[in-house]
Amino acid sequence: MTRPLIAVPTRFSATASALRYAAEVNARALVEAVWRAGGEPAGIHPAETGTAARLARFDGVLLPGGGDLAPSRYGATDTHDTVYDVDTLQDTFDLDVARHALESGLPLLAVCRGLQVVNVALGGTLQQDMGGPEREHRHLVHPVTLEPGSLVARAAGAEKTDASCFHHQRVDRPGTGLRVTARAADGTVEALELPGADGWFAAVQWHPEDTAHEDPAQQGLFDALVRAATR
């Protein structure tokens, strides 16, 4: 059976030793999780125009993690000193991808930065730095509670999960129509969904690819995306 084609916007990298020069990349764990789910992951080059036509050949989209969105994208006038790796082209493309996928009903899974991109695309805002002496959501795994019956809970097959996190920003105001379907113990938004969306859509603030190879709940998110793309 032909694998459904999953578009994964690439990330710009200043160096990649195997290629000698700057590169466009995606995390190996991410594309392997799509492959395990039965999808065909395909990196797609960020460009300023033609997003709708380019996505028309795909069966689903995975918006991956990455650097921070420019705060101006959600109306902030100041930039916190922890904001990093902002790229204008990357922001423009990711926001276009999110809007088109949601408008066209193309199945969409958004991860970490991807969740923040969708939130901003729908008019939401972000807290530029969560602060806190422990940086409780960066470089660690912590428990997350999923809303019973939500798409995320159904995909994970659980109402609680251990999430691998690497983020210093979080949702401040959810975008139009978005519903929070998972939170951490401190109230941080960990998942968003869009009731009434034309296509399958879920967004998580953590990195399910980090542990998907050993945790069926995390792999379940990729499985759900590929099932939706197959339909």
N, C-alpha and C positions, 0 to 999 in steps of 0.2 A: 504494500500500500504506500502511496506517495505521502511523504511527511508534509504536514502543513507548514508553510513558510512563515517564520516569525521574524519580524524586523526588530533589530536591536541597534538603536543609534550608537555609533561609536563615540569614544571619548578621546580627546586630543592628549597626547603624551609628549613631553619635551624630549625624552630619550627612550630608546628601546634597544638594548645592547645587540640583540640578534639582527636588528635591521640597520644598525649603525647611525641612524638619523632619527629625527622626530617621527612619531607614528600616530596612527589611529588604532585604538585598542578597545577590547572588552575583557572583563574578567573571565578567565578560563572556567572557574567554578560556575559562573552564570550560564555560559553557553552549554556546559556539560549538563546542567540541570534541565535545560530546555531539550537537549538531545535525549536524556533519559526519559523524559516525558513523552517522547515520540515526535517532537518537533524538529524542524530544520532551521537552526538559528542562522541569521544572515546579518552581518554588520552593515549598517547603512550610513553613508557619508553625510555629515551635516552640511546643508546648503541653505541659502536664504530663500529660494523660490522653488516652486514645483512640488511641494510636499504632498499635496493631495494626489497628484498623478503618480508620484513615485510609490506611495503606499497602496495604490490600487491593486498592485500585483501580489500583495501580502495577505495572509490569512489571519494574522494577529500581530501585536506589538508588545515588546517588553521595554519599558523605560527604565534604564539602569541607574545605579548610583553615580556619584561624581562630585565635582566641586560645587561651590555655592552659587546660587542665582544672584545676579546683581540686585541689591536692595531696591534700586530704583524701579525694578520690574513690578514691585508691589507697593509703590508709593512712598517708600522711605526716603528721607532727605539726607540722612547721615548714614555712614557705613561703619559698623563695628570693626575694631582692629583685628578680630579673629576671622573675618570673612576672607576666604581664600579661593584661588583658582577660578576666578570669574572670567568667563569668555563670552563675548557678545554674540558670536555666531552660534556657539553651543546653546546659549539661552534661547535665541530666536528659533532655532530648529526644534529644540525639545518642546517649547511652548506650542509651536505649530503642529508638531506630531500629536501632542496631547489633545489639542482642540479638534484636530481632524479625526482622530480615532474615536473620540466621544461623540462627535457630530454624526459620523458615518456608521457608528455601531460596530466598528472593528474591535474585536476582543483585545483588552488592554490590561496588562499587569504592570504596575508602577512600583519601583523599589527605591527606598531611601530618598535620594535627590528626586527620583521620579515622582514620589508622592508629593513632594514640595512643588514640583513643576505643575502637576495637575491642580493642586490647590491654588497656585498663583494664576494659572490659566483661567480658572473659574472665578477670579476676583478675590481670592483669599489672601491673607498676609502671613508672614513668618516672624517668629522671634529670632533675631539675628544671632544671639548667643544665649544658651540656656544657663550658663554660669554654674555656680555651685562648686565647692571645694573638691568634690570627688569626681566631677564630670561623669555622673552616673549612667550616661547613655553612650559612652564612647569606649571602645576597646574592651567590651565585656558582653556577657550573656546574662539577660535578666528576664524574669517572668512577665508575660503579657496576658491580660484577660480579654477574650474575644466575646463579642455579643452573640448570645445564642441565636442560631438560625441565620446569622449573617453569611454572606458569600465566603468571607474569610474563614469563619468557623466551619462551614461545610467543607471547604477545600482542605482545611487542615485536619478535619475529623476530630476536633477538640475545641473546648471552650477556654483552655489555658495552654500556653505554649512557652517554651524558652526561646527568646529572640536574641540573635547575635546583632548587636548594635554598634554603630560607628557614626554618630551624628552629634553635632554641637548646636544644631538649630532644630526648631520644631514649629508645628502649626500654631499660629496665634489665633487668627479668625478663619474658620473654614470657608471655602469658596461656596458660591451659590449652588444650592441643591445637594451639597455633600453631607453625608451622615457619618459621624464618628462611630466606628464599629469595633474598636479595640483601644485600650489604654494601658499604660504602665501604672505601677502602684502610686506614683507621684502625680498622676493625672495626665501625663504627656500623651498626646494623640499618637496612636501607633498604627491605626488603619482607618482608611476612608473608603466609602462606597457612594454610588450615585443612584438612589432609588429611581426607577422609571427610565433608566438609561436604555437605549436601543440595543446595545450589545453588552456582553459580559465585561465587567470592570471591577478591579480591586486594586487598592494601593496599600502598601505596608511601609512603615518607617524603618524597619530593620532590614537586614540582609539575609533572606532565606537561603540564598545560595551557599552561604558559609557552612551550613550544617545539613543541607539537603541530602548529601550523600549518605548520611547516617540517621536522619530524622524524617520519618514519613510525613509528619505534619508540615515540615518545610517543603519537602518535595511535592506535597499535595498542591501547593499554590501553582507550581509550574505545570503539574498534571492538569489542573483545572483550566489554565490558560490554553493549553494545547487541545484539550477536549472541546472547548468553545471554538477554537480556531478550526477544528476538524468539522464542526457542524456548519 
